[in-house]
C-alpha cells in the first residue's frame, strides 16, 4: 500500500497463488474503502 492509498482510506490486499502447473500463477487483488465509523 502506498501513502496515497492510506490517506484515501483504502485497504488493499494482494494474494498470489501458485497453481499445480508452474506456468500458472494467480494474483487476486481485493480493495475495500475504509470509512471511519
DOMIRO-642040 format. One record per residue (C-alpha): y, z, x. Coordinates in steps of 0.25 Angstrom, whole numbers, padded with zeros to 4 digits, always signed. Example, Ala and Ser with C-alpha at 12.3 -4.5 7.8 and 13.67 -1.06 7.14 Angstrom:
-0018+0031+0049
-0004+0029+0055
END
This chain:
+0000+0000+0000
+0014-0003+0005
+0026+0006+0003
+0032-0004-0007
+0019-0003-0016
+0020+0013-0015
+0035+0012-0019
+0032+0003-0031
+0021+0013-0036
+0009+0004-0033
-0005+0009-0029
-0013-0002-0023
-0028+0000-0019
-0035-0011-0012
-0050-0011-0011
-0059-0020-0002
-0074-0022-0005
-0083-0030+0004
-0094-0036-0005
-0108-0039+0000
-0105-0052+0006
-0096-0052+0018
-0087-0063+0013
-0083-0055+0000
-0072-0045+0001
-0065-0040-0012
-0052-0034-0012
-0047-0026-0024
-0032-0022-0025
-0028-0012-0036
-0013-0010-0039
-0008+0001-0048
+0006+0005-0051
+0008+0020-0049
+0019+0024-0058
+0024+0039-0057
+0020+0047-0069
END
